[in-house]
Amino acid sequence: MAHRSILFSILSASIFSVVVAGCASLPSPTPKDGSTTAPAMVTNPPPTESVAALYADLTRAMTAYQLGNKASGHDAMLATQQQALLQIKHDAERCAALAGCNMLKFTLAYEQLLDATRYADNTTVQNQPEIAQSTEGEESPVLRVLPQTERSVILLSHGTLPKLIASNAAIRAAIEEWLTSMRPQLINTWVNYQYLRAQMEPAYQKTGLPEALLFGIMAKESAGKVHAVSRSGAAGPLQFMPATAARFGLRIVNGFDQRFDPKLEARANAAFINEQLKIFNDNLALTLAAYNGGEGFVGRLVRGQTNASLWEPRIYDALSAQTREYVPMVLAAAWLFLHPQQYNLKFPKIDGTPGSITLNSPASLSELSICLGQAGQMRDGWFRTLRNLNPKLKPQKIQLAGTHIAMPSILKSVYTKQCRPGGNWLELARVLHDAAPPVFRPLHIYYQVREGDTLYGIARHFRCAQAHGIARMNGLRPPHYIIHPGMRLRIPTCQRG
C-alpha cells in the first residue's frame, strides 16, 4: 500500500501540474527553420467570471484527488477520489453551457486521472473491486453533454488527441495550413456541411463515429461539393472510387451515380471507416491512410500487427506523399471542428434546417439561384446549396411546375416573395437562362482520303456536304472527280443556327 500511495502521489502531482496549469494552451507549430527551441504557447482569451469559477473548481477537485492519495485507509482514499471525479463531471456539464469555457480542460483532466488510477495498480480488478466498479467504463465528463466529443478525442488520437497534437509536427503544420491558405476552404466546407448535415450526420451517429471525423474527411476531399469528381475517378462529397463504392452498395441507378447522393455516400463511408477500424484495432490514422491510399496496401504494410502506428518510419515512409499529407489534414480539420475558439477561428452561424418547396411555375436550379440572390446574407449565393440538396437534377434543366425542390427552410418565404410567376427576378432569370451563346462552326473541315473512298461516299458520310460541292471546293474536275488515298480534302460544313 505504501508503494501504491507513493506512485499515486507522483502521478497525480505530474497530472495536476500539466492539466491545470497547461491544458488551456497548446504548442504552436514547430519552427520551419528546423530549430529545436521550445515552442511558444498559444493562450486562450481571459475567461469570464463564471468560467474562471469553474476553472477554480477544477483546480480544487484536482487538489482533492491529490489529497485522496494521502488519505489514511483504502476506503477513505476511494471516497475522496470518487468525489473529485464526480465534481469534474458536474463542472464539465456546466462548462458546456458557458460560452468560452474550454471543455478540453475537463476532458483531459478526467481521462488522465482515470488513467493514473488504472496505471497505479495493475491488479485493481483482482485486489480492489471497489476501484474497478468506480472507474472501469466511466464516462468522459462530457459524454452526456457532448457525446461526440468523447469518442472524437479517443478515436482521433488512439489515446488523447491533445497529446498527439503536442507531439506530432505534421498535424500541427496541417492546423496551420487550415488556418492560413486553406481557411477559405475550411469555412466553405462548414457552410456546405450545415445544409447537408441532416442527410449525412445520422449515418455517423448511428454507427457511433464522431461527427468531427465526417467533417474532416469532407473538408479535405471535396469542401462539401456533392458533385466533385477527381482526376482519378473518385466522386461525391466523400470521394469514393467506383470499385469501393460498389462494394458498399453505391451503384448507378437509372443513370444516376449514387456516389452523388450525400445520404447514401455518408452511410457507405461510415461502414468503410468502421470496417477498417476493426481491422486496424481502432487506429484512426491507419484507417484514414487506408481510405486514401487503399486498404489492401496499408494492410500489407501493417502485416497484422495490432499495435502498429502510422507514424513509425517503416509504415509512414512507404506511403505516398498524398497519403502522408492526407491523414494529418483530416485529423487537423476534425480537431478544428471541435475547438475553433482555441485557434481564433470563427465558423459562421448557419440555419441548416432542411425544407422544400413546390414549384409554382417551371424553373431550373440555375434560375432559382438567380431569383434567390444572396438572401439570408449568403455571400456566394445559393447555387451550390441547391445543387447539393438536389443531386439528381441537372442545374440547367427546366423542372415542371409541381416539382418538389429541396432547399433550406429559411428560403421558403424568399422563394414565395422573389420567385413568383411574373416577378421581375424570375423573368430576368429566364431571359438569362434562354440566352445561348452563338455557336461557331467553321466553313469547312479537312478529311484525308482512305483506300476505297469515293467522292460520293465521302459526301454521304458527312451528310451536309454534296459531291459537287466537295469537288468545287477542292478543284476536282468532272465527270470522274478523281481522288486517291492520302489526298487531303476540304469538306464544306452545314451552317444552320
C-alpha positions as CSV (number, residue, x, y, z in Angstrom):
1,M,0.0,0.0,0.0
2,A,2.9,2.4,0.7
3,H,4.3,1.8,-2.7
4,R,0.9,2.4,-4.2
5,S,0.4,5.7,-2.4
6,I,3.9,7.0,-3.5
7,L,3.2,6.1,-7.1
8,F,-0.2,7.7,-6.9
9,S,1.3,10.9,-5.5
10,I,3.9,11.1,-8.2
11,L,1.3,10.5,-11.0
12,S,-1.2,12.9,-9.5
13,A,1.3,15.7,-9.0
14,S,2.5,15.4,-12.6
15,I,-1.0,15.4,-14.0
16,F,-2.0,18.3,-11.7
17,S,0.8,20.5,-13.0
18,V,0.2,19.6,-16.7
19,V,-3.6,19.6,-16.8
20,V,-4.4,22.6,-14.6
21,A,-1.5,24.8,-15.4
22,G,-1.1,23.9,-19.0
23,C,-4.2,22.5,-20.7
24,A,-5.5,25.9,-21.6
25,S,-2.6,26.3,-24.1
26,L,-1.4,24.2,-27.0
27,P,2.1,24.4,-28.6
28,S,2.5,26.4,-31.7
29,P,3.7,24.7,-34.9
30,T,7.3,23.6,-35.0
31,P,9.6,26.4,-36.3
32,K,10.1,26.0,-40.1
33,D,13.8,26.7,-39.7
34,G,14.2,23.4,-38.0
35,S,15.4,24.9,-34.7
36,T,14.7,22.9,-31.5
37,T,13.7,25.9,-29.5
38,A,10.8,25.1,-27.2
39,P,7.6,26.1,-29.0
40,A,5.7,29.2,-27.9
41,M,2.4,28.7,-26.3
42,V,-0.9,29.9,-27.8
43,T,-3.1,31.1,-24.9
44,N,-6.8,31.4,-24.9
45,P,-8.5,34.8,-24.2
46,P,-9.1,35.6,-20.5
47,P,-12.1,33.7,-19.1
48,T,-15.2,35.3,-17.9
49,E,-16.0,35.4,-14.2
50,S,-18.3,32.3,-14.4
51,V,-15.8,30.4,-16.5
52,A,-13.0,31.3,-14.1
53,A,-15.0,30.0,-11.2
54,L,-15.4,26.6,-13.0
55,Y,-11.7,26.5,-13.6
56,A,-11.1,27.2,-9.9
57,D,-13.5,24.3,-9.1
58,L,-11.4,22.1,-11.4
59,T,-8.2,23.1,-9.5
60,R,-9.9,22.3,-6.2
61,A,-11.1,18.9,-7.5
62,M,-7.6,18.0,-8.7
63,T,-6.1,19.1,-5.4
64,A,-8.7,16.9,-3.6
65,Y,-7.8,14.0,-5.8
66,Q,-4.1,14.5,-4.8
67,L,-5.0,14.6,-1.1
68,G,-7.1,11.5,-1.6
69,N,-3.9,9.6,-2.3
70,K,-2.6,10.5,1.2
71,A,-5.8,9.6,3.0
72,S,-5.5,7.0,5.7
73,G,-7.3,3.9,4.8
74,H,-8.2,2.5,1.4
75,D,-12.0,3.3,1.7
76,A,-11.3,6.9,2.6
77,M,-8.9,7.3,-0.3
78,L,-11.5,5.9,-2.8
79,A,-14.3,8.1,-1.4
80,T,-12.2,11.2,-1.8
81,Q,-11.1,10.4,-5.3
82,Q,-14.6,9.4,-6.4
83,Q,-15.9,12.7,-5.1
84,A,-13.3,14.6,-7.0
85,L,-14.2,12.8,-10.2
86,L,-17.9,13.5,-9.7
87,Q,-17.1,17.2,-9.2
88,I,-15.2,17.3,-12.5
89,K,-18.2,15.7,-14.3
90,H,-20.6,18.2,-12.8
91,D,-18.4,21.1,-13.7
92,A,-18.0,19.8,-17.2
93,E,-21.8,19.9,-17.7
94,R,-21.8,23.5,-16.5
95,C,-18.9,24.3,-18.8
96,A,-20.7,23.1,-21.9
97,A,-23.4,25.7,-21.3
98,L,-21.0,28.6,-21.0
99,A,-19.5,30.5,-24.0
100,G,-15.8,30.5,-24.0
101,C,-15.4,27.6,-21.5
102,N,-12.7,25.2,-22.6
103,M,-14.2,21.7,-22.4
104,L,-10.7,20.3,-23.1
105,K,-9.6,21.1,-19.6
106,F,-12.2,18.8,-18.1
107,T,-11.9,16.1,-20.6
108,L,-8.1,15.9,-20.3
109,A,-8.2,16.1,-16.6
110,Y,-10.8,13.4,-16.2
111,E,-9.2,10.9,-18.6
112,Q,-5.8,11.3,-17.2
113,L,-7.0,10.8,-13.6
114,L,-8.7,7.6,-14.6
115,D,-5.5,6.5,-16.5
116,A,-3.5,7.2,-13.3
117,T,-5.9,5.2,-11.2
118,R,-5.6,2.2,-13.5
119,Y,-1.8,2.5,-14.1
120,A,-1.0,2.9,-10.4
121,D,-2.2,-0.6,-9.6
122,N,-2.5,-3.1,-12.4
123,T,-4.0,-5.7,-10.1
124,T,-7.1,-3.5,-9.5
125,V,-9.6,-5.9,-10.9
126,Q,-8.4,-8.8,-8.7
127,N,-7.4,-6.9,-5.5
128,Q,-9.5,-3.7,-5.4
129,P,-13.0,-4.4,-6.7
130,E,-14.2,-1.1,-5.4
131,I,-11.9,0.8,-7.8
132,A,-12.9,-1.4,-10.7
133,Q,-16.5,-0.6,-10.1
134,S,-15.9,3.1,-9.8
135,T,-13.5,3.5,-12.8
136,E,-14.0,0.8,-15.4
137,G,-16.4,2.0,-18.1
138,E,-16.6,5.5,-16.6
139,E,-18.0,8.2,-18.9
140,S,-15.9,11.1,-20.0
141,P,-17.2,14.2,-18.1
142,V,-18.7,15.5,-21.4
143,L,-20.3,12.2,-22.5
144,R,-23.8,13.1,-21.6
145,V,-23.4,16.8,-22.7
146,L,-21.5,16.4,-25.9
147,P,-21.4,12.6,-26.7
148,Q,-19.4,13.1,-29.9
149,T,-16.6,14.8,-28.1
150,E,-15.5,11.8,-26.1
151,R,-15.3,9.4,-29.0
152,S,-13.6,12.1,-31.1
153,V,-10.9,12.6,-28.5
154,I,-10.4,8.9,-28.2
155,L,-10.6,7.9,-31.9
156,L,-8.8,10.8,-33.3
157,S,-5.7,10.2,-31.2
158,H,-5.9,6.5,-30.4
159,G,-5.5,7.9,-26.9
160,T,-5.9,11.6,-26.2
161,L,-5.8,13.9,-29.2
162,P,-4.1,16.9,-27.4
163,K,-1.1,14.6,-26.7
164,L,-0.9,13.7,-30.4
165,I,-1.1,17.3,-31.5
166,A,1.6,18.3,-29.0
167,S,4.0,15.6,-30.2
168,N,3.2,15.4,-34.0
169,A,4.6,18.2,-36.1
170,A,2.7,17.0,-39.2
171,I,-0.7,17.6,-37.5
172,R,0.4,21.0,-36.1
173,A,1.6,22.0,-39.6
174,A,-1.8,20.9,-41.0
175,I,-3.6,23.0,-38.5
176,E,-1.5,26.0,-39.6
177,E,-2.4,25.3,-43.2
178,W,-6.1,25.1,-42.5
179,L,-5.9,28.4,-40.6
180,T,-3.9,30.2,-43.4
181,S,-4.1,29.4,-47.0
182,M,-6.8,26.7,-46.6
183,R,-9.0,28.8,-44.3
184,P,-11.5,29.7,-47.1
185,Q,-11.9,26.0,-48.0
186,L,-12.4,25.2,-44.3
187,I,-15.1,27.8,-44.0
188,N,-16.8,26.8,-47.2
189,T,-16.9,23.2,-46.1
190,W,-18.5,24.3,-42.8
191,V,-21.2,26.3,-44.7
192,N,-21.9,23.5,-47.2
193,Y,-21.9,20.9,-44.4
194,Q,-24.5,22.7,-42.4
195,Y,-27.1,22.3,-45.2
196,L,-26.1,18.6,-45.7
197,R,-25.8,17.7,-42.1
198,A,-29.4,16.4,-41.7
199,Q,-28.7,13.9,-44.5
200,M,-25.2,12.9,-43.6
201,E,-24.7,13.1,-39.8
202,P,-27.3,10.4,-38.9
203,A,-25.1,7.7,-40.6
204,Y,-22.2,8.6,-38.3
205,Q,-24.4,8.9,-35.2
206,K,-26.0,5.5,-35.8
207,T,-22.6,3.8,-36.2
208,G,-21.0,5.6,-33.2
209,L,-18.5,7.6,-35.2
210,P,-17.6,11.3,-34.3
211,E,-19.2,13.9,-36.4
212,A,-15.9,15.8,-36.4
213,L,-14.3,13.0,-38.4
214,L,-17.0,13.3,-41.1
215,F,-16.3,17.0,-41.3
216,G,-12.6,16.4,-41.5
217,I,-12.9,13.9,-44.4
218,M,-15.3,16.2,-46.3
219,A,-13.1,19.3,-45.8
220,K,-10.1,17.5,-47.4
221,E,-11.9,15.5,-50.0
222,S,-14.4,17.9,-51.6
223,A,-15.1,21.0,-49.4
224,G,-18.7,19.9,-49.3
225,K,-19.2,19.9,-53.1
226,V,-21.6,17.0,-53.8
227,H,-20.7,16.7,-57.5
228,A,-16.9,16.8,-57.0
229,V,-15.0,14.4,-59.2
230,S,-11.3,13.8,-59.0
231,R,-8.9,13.1,-61.9
232,S,-8.5,9.5,-60.5
233,G,-12.3,8.9,-60.8
234,A,-13.3,9.4,-57.1
235,A,-16.7,11.1,-56.8
236,G,-19.1,12.6,-54.4
237,P,-18.6,14.7,-51.2
238,L,-16.6,11.9,-49.6
239,Q,-14.9,10.9,-52.9
240,F,-15.5,7.1,-53.2
241,M,-13.7,5.3,-56.0
242,P,-16.1,3.2,-58.2
243,A,-14.9,-0.2,-57.0
244,T,-15.1,0.7,-53.3
245,A,-18.5,2.4,-53.9
246,A,-19.9,-0.8,-55.4
247,R,-18.6,-2.9,-52.5
248,F,-20.6,-0.7,-50.1
249,G,-23.7,-0.6,-52.2
250,L,-23.4,2.5,-54.3
251,R,-24.3,2.0,-57.9
252,I,-25.6,3.7,-61.0
253,V,-29.4,3.6,-60.9
254,N,-31.4,5.0,-63.9
255,G,-28.3,6.9,-65.0
256,F,-27.7,8.5,-61.6
257,D,-24.4,7.7,-59.8
258,Q,-25.3,7.1,-56.1
259,R,-21.9,8.5,-55.0
260,F,-23.5,11.9,-55.6
261,D,-26.2,11.2,-53.0
262,P,-24.8,12.6,-49.8
263,K,-27.0,10.4,-47.6
264,L,-26.0,7.2,-49.3
265,E,-22.4,8.1,-49.5
266,A,-22.2,9.1,-45.8
267,R,-23.7,5.7,-45.0
268,A,-21.1,3.9,-47.1
269,N,-18.3,6.0,-45.7
270,A,-19.3,5.2,-42.1
271,A,-19.5,1.5,-43.0
272,F,-16.0,1.6,-44.5
273,I,-14.5,3.5,-41.6
274,N,-15.9,1.1,-39.0
275,E,-14.8,-1.9,-41.1
276,Q,-11.2,-0.6,-41.2
277,L,-11.2,0.5,-37.5
278,K,-11.9,-3.2,-36.6
279,I,-9.0,-4.3,-38.9
280,F,-6.6,-1.7,-37.5
281,N,-7.5,-2.1,-33.9
282,D,-9.3,1.3,-33.7
283,N,-6.3,3.1,-35.1
284,L,-7.9,6.0,-36.9
285,A,-4.7,7.3,-38.5
286,L,-4.2,3.9,-40.3
287,T,-7.9,3.8,-41.2
288,L,-7.6,7.2,-42.9
289,A,-4.5,6.1,-44.7
290,A,-6.4,3.1,-45.9
291,Y,-9.3,5.3,-47.1
292,N,-6.9,7.4,-49.1
293,G,-4.2,5.0,-50.1
294,G,-6.1,1.7,-50.3
295,E,-7.0,-0.7,-47.6
296,G,-5.1,-3.6,-49.2
297,F,-1.8,-1.6,-49.5
298,V,-2.0,-0.3,-45.9
299,G,-3.0,-3.7,-44.6
300,R,0.2,-5.2,-46.2
301,L,2.3,-2.5,-44.5
302,V,0.8,-3.3,-41.1
303,R,1.2,-7.1,-41.6
304,G,-1.4,-7.9,-38.9
305,Q,0.4,-6.0,-36.1
306,T,-2.3,-5.0,-33.7
307,N,-0.3,-2.1,-32.2
308,A,1.2,-0.7,-35.4
309,S,1.5,3.0,-35.8
310,L,1.1,5.1,-38.9
311,W,3.9,7.3,-37.7
312,E,6.6,4.6,-37.4
313,P,9.1,5.1,-40.3
314,R,8.6,1.6,-41.7
315,I,4.9,2.4,-42.5
316,Y,5.0,6.2,-42.9
317,D,7.9,6.3,-45.4
318,A,6.2,3.6,-47.5
319,L,3.1,5.8,-48.0
320,S,2.6,8.0,-51.0
321,A,3.2,11.7,-50.5
322,Q,-0.5,12.3,-51.0
323,T,-1.5,9.9,-48.1
324,R,1.2,11.3,-45.8
325,E,-0.4,14.7,-46.3
326,Y,-4.0,13.5,-46.3
327,V,-4.1,11.9,-42.8
328,P,-2.8,15.0,-40.8
329,M,-5.0,17.3,-42.8
330,V,-8.2,15.3,-41.9
331,L,-7.2,15.0,-38.3
332,A,-6.4,18.7,-38.1
333,A,-9.8,19.7,-39.7
334,A,-11.6,17.4,-37.3
335,W,-9.8,19.0,-34.3
336,L,-10.6,22.5,-35.5
337,F,-14.3,21.5,-35.9
338,L,-14.3,20.6,-32.2
339,H,-12.2,23.5,-30.9
340,P,-12.4,26.6,-33.2
341,Q,-12.2,29.2,-30.5
342,Q,-8.8,27.9,-29.4
343,Y,-7.4,28.9,-32.8
344,N,-9.1,32.3,-33.4
345,L,-11.4,30.5,-35.8
346,K,-15.0,31.6,-36.1
347,F,-17.4,29.5,-38.1
348,P,-20.5,31.4,-39.3
349,K,-23.9,30.7,-37.8
350,I,-25.9,28.8,-40.3
351,D,-29.6,27.7,-40.0
352,G,-29.4,24.5,-42.0
353,T,-32.9,23.3,-41.1
354,P,-34.0,21.3,-44.2
355,G,-37.1,22.2,-46.1
356,S,-38.6,22.1,-49.6
357,I,-40.9,24.0,-52.0
358,T,-43.2,23.0,-54.7
359,L,-42.5,24.9,-57.9
360,N,-45.4,27.2,-58.7
361,S,-44.1,27.7,-62.3
362,P,-41.4,25.9,-64.3
363,A,-37.9,26.8,-63.3
364,S,-34.3,25.3,-63.3
365,L,-32.0,25.3,-60.4
366,S,-29.9,28.0,-62.1
367,E,-33.0,30.2,-62.5
368,L,-33.9,29.7,-58.8
369,S,-30.3,30.6,-57.8
370,I,-30.7,33.9,-59.7
371,C,-34.0,34.9,-58.2
372,L,-33.0,33.9,-54.7
373,G,-29.9,36.1,-55.0
374,Q,-28.0,36.4,-51.7
375,A,-31.0,36.1,-49.4
376,G,-30.0,35.4,-45.9
377,Q,-26.7,37.1,-46.4
378,M,-25.4,34.1,-48.3
379,R,-22.3,35.7,-49.8
380,D,-21.8,33.3,-52.6
381,G,-25.5,32.8,-53.5
382,W,-27.5,29.6,-53.3
383,F,-26.4,27.7,-56.5
384,R,-24.0,25.3,-54.7
385,T,-26.5,24.6,-51.9
386,L,-29.4,23.9,-54.4
387,R,-27.2,21.6,-56.4
388,N,-26.0,19.8,-53.2
389,L,-29.6,19.2,-52.0
390,N,-30.9,18.2,-55.4
391,P,-28.1,16.0,-56.7
392,K,-30.3,14.2,-59.3
393,L,-31.3,17.4,-61.1
394,K,-29.3,18.9,-63.9
395,P,-28.9,22.6,-63.0
396,Q,-29.9,24.0,-66.4
397,K,-32.8,21.7,-67.0
398,I,-36.3,23.3,-66.6
399,Q,-38.3,21.5,-63.9
400,L,-42.1,21.4,-64.4
401,A,-44.5,23.2,-62.1
402,G,-45.4,21.0,-59.2
403,T,-41.9,19.6,-58.8
404,H,-40.6,19.4,-55.3
405,I,-37.2,21.1,-54.8
406,A,-35.2,20.6,-51.6
407,M,-33.9,23.9,-50.1
408,P,-33.1,25.3,-46.7
409,S,-36.2,26.1,-44.7
410,I,-35.2,29.7,-44.4
411,L,-35.6,30.1,-48.2
412,K,-39.3,29.0,-48.5
413,S,-40.6,32.5,-47.8
414,V,-37.9,34.1,-50.0
415,Y,-39.0,31.8,-52.9
416,T,-42.6,32.8,-52.5
417,K,-41.7,36.5,-52.5
418,Q,-38.9,36.7,-55.0
419,C,-39.6,33.9,-57.4
420,R,-43.3,34.3,-58.0
421,P,-44.6,33.9,-61.6
422,G,-44.3,37.1,-63.5
423,G,-42.0,38.6,-60.9
424,N,-39.0,40.7,-62.0
425,W,-36.3,38.4,-60.7
426,L,-37.7,35.2,-62.1
427,E,-38.3,36.8,-65.5
428,L,-34.7,38.1,-65.5
429,A,-33.5,34.6,-64.7
430,R,-35.5,33.1,-67.6
431,V,-34.1,35.7,-70.1
432,L,-30.6,34.9,-69.0
433,H,-31.2,31.2,-69.0
434,D,-32.6,31.2,-72.5
435,A,-29.8,33.2,-73.9
436,A,-27.5,30.8,-75.7
437,P,-24.0,31.9,-76.8
438,P,-23.6,31.8,-80.6
439,V,-22.1,28.5,-81.8
440,F,-19.2,29.0,-84.1
441,R,-19.0,26.5,-86.9
442,P,-16.1,26.5,-89.4
443,L,-16.8,26.9,-93.1
444,H,-15.1,23.6,-93.8
445,I,-13.2,20.7,-92.2
446,Y,-10.4,18.6,-93.5
447,Y,-10.6,14.9,-94.4
448,Q,-7.8,12.6,-95.5
449,V,-8.9,10.1,-98.3
450,R,-8.6,6.4,-97.4
451,E,-8.3,3.3,-99.6
452,G,-11.7,2.6,-101.1
453,D,-13.2,6.1,-100.7
454,T,-15.2,7.6,-103.4
455,L,-16.3,11.3,-103.6
456,Y,-20.0,10.3,-103.3
457,G,-19.3,8.0,-100.4
458,I,-17.5,10.8,-98.6
459,A,-20.4,13.2,-99.2
460,R,-22.9,10.6,-97.8
461,H,-20.7,10.2,-94.7
462,F,-20.6,13.9,-93.9
463,R,-24.3,14.3,-94.8
464,C,-24.3,18.1,-95.1
465,A,-21.8,18.0,-98.0
466,Q,-22.7,17.2,-101.6
467,A,-20.3,15.6,-104.0
468,H,-20.2,18.5,-106.5
469,G,-19.7,20.9,-103.6
470,I,-16.7,19.0,-102.3
471,A,-15.3,18.8,-105.9
472,R,-15.7,22.5,-106.4
473,M,-14.1,23.4,-103.1
474,N,-11.1,21.1,-103.9
475,G,-10.7,21.9,-107.7
476,L,-11.7,18.4,-108.8
477,R,-12.8,18.1,-112.4
478,P,-15.9,16.3,-113.6
479,P,-17.1,13.8,-114.6
480,H,-14.8,11.4,-112.7
481,Y,-13.7,13.6,-109.7
482,I,-10.5,11.6,-109.3
483,I,-9.3,11.2,-105.8
484,H,-6.5,8.9,-104.3
485,P,-5.6,7.7,-100.8
486,G,-3.7,10.3,-98.8
487,M,-5.3,13.2,-100.5
488,R,-6.4,15.9,-98.1
489,L,-9.9,17.3,-98.9
490,R,-11.7,20.3,-97.6
491,I,-15.3,19.3,-96.7
492,P,-17.9,22.1,-96.5
493,T,-20.0,22.1,-93.3
494,C,-23.6,22.9,-92.5
495,Q,-24.2,26.5,-91.4
496,R,-27.5,26.1,-89.6
497,G,-28.3,28.2,-86.5
